[in-house]
Amino acid sequence: MAEGQLWGIPAGVDLWVMYYNKDLFDRYGIPYPEPKWTWDDFVDTILSVRHVGEGIFGCLTDDTLFPFALVYQHGVGS
């Protein structure tokens, strides 16, 4: 209860948050992510900041469900 009202989050909702390193974007002169980004924009950007020899991989996720976001966005399972 909050302010006399019942609040809740429906079961089955997955919240996805992307964090990014502004210093890394600044170092390589890459614009920060924008809400209108496509997956192509995302991939182009992570490849632009990737420098494996320096231990910079562009994208890291510990969420095993991340690949499914790509699949669902392209209509599979809908």
N, C-alpha and C positions, 0 to 999 in steps of 0.2 A: 504494500500500500504506500502510495505517495500522494500527499495532499488530498487525502480522502478518496483517491481513485486507485483502482486496481490496474497495475501496469505489468506487462509481460512481453517476452519475446517468443514468437511461435517456435515450436520444435522443428528442427530441420533447416533452420536458417544458418547459412554459412557466411560469415563476414570475412571479406578479403581485404587485407591492408598491405600496401606496398611502402616500404621504407627505402629511401635512397640516400646515398652519401653525397651531399651537396659539394663538399670539398673535391671529390673525385670529378663531378660534373664540371666544376669550375676549372680544375686543372687541365681538362681536355677541351674546354670551351664549348661544352654541350649544353643546350637549353634544358631546363628542368622539365620533368614529365608534366603533361597537361591532361585534363579529363577527356579530351577528344582523341587521345592517342589510339591508334590501331595496334593490333599485335605486330604488324610489320614495323611500326615505329618503335615498339618495345624491343624487338629483335635487333633492328639496326643500331639502336642505342647501346644495348648490352655488348654488342660486338665492337662498338666504337671505344668503349672503356675497358675492354678486356685486354689485359697484359699478363699472360700466364707466368712469364718469367719473373714478374714482380709479385705474383700471388694474387692478382686481380682478375677475377673471373666474370665480372659483369652482372651475374645474377646468381643468387644462392637462395635455396629454399629448403627448409627442413620438413615441409608439408608434402606428404606423399600424394595428396589430392591435387596438387598444382597442375599436373598434366591434364586432369579432367576438365579444368576450366577451359582449356584450349578446345577440347573435344566438344564440350557442351555449347560453347560459343558458335561452333560450326554446325550446330543442328543435330548432332548425334544424341539420342536419348530424349528428344523432345517430342 
